[in-house]
Amino acid sequence: MRFNKAVCILGSGIFVLKMMLYMPMVIYVPALAFNQVTGVNLHLITPLVCVVCIFYTTVGGLKAVVWTDTLQTILMLLGVVVVLVMGTIRVGGPGVVWERNDFSGRLEFLKYAVNTL
């Protein structure tokens, strides 16, 4: 009621275009990750990802999607911490990491911090 019919059609068209450009990326990225890990054909995984997402959202609703996003965020943060710790241990500890970064010139922020004080 706020806008006339032309504005509503334009807004709807822009939304549909946005979703048509956005959804292929949302489907392709997890399918590509699954393909890289398992070696299963990408064209077989893509419809499977679509069906699983549609089924999961339909059965569980928004609450299930929110909980899944929460769990995914926690797992991703834990994964980053594990990779950081294991990588640091594997190269010889925090001292070695610090020395290698200092030697390669990656600790320039310290030079800027000292110069500004």
Secondary structure as the mmCIF struct_conf table of DSSP 4:
data_model
#
loop_
_struct_conf.conf_type_id
_struct_conf.id
_struct_conf.beg_label_comp_id
_struct_conf.beg_label_asym_id
_struct_conf.beg_label_seq_id
_struct_conf.end_label_comp_id
_struct_conf.end_label_asym_id
_struct_conf.end_label_seq_id
BEND BEND1 PHE A 3 PHE A 3
HELX_RH_AL_P HELX_RH_AL_P1 LYS A 5 THR A 38
HELX_RH_AL_P HELX_RH_AL_P2 LEU A 42 VAL A 91
TURN_TY1_P TURN_TY1_P1 GLY A 92 GLY A 92
HELX_RH_AL_P HELX_RH_AL_P3 PRO A 94 PHE A 103
TURN_TY1_P TURN_TY1_P2 SER A 104 GLY A 105
HELX_RH_AL_P HELX_RH_AL_P4 GLU A 108 THR A 116
#
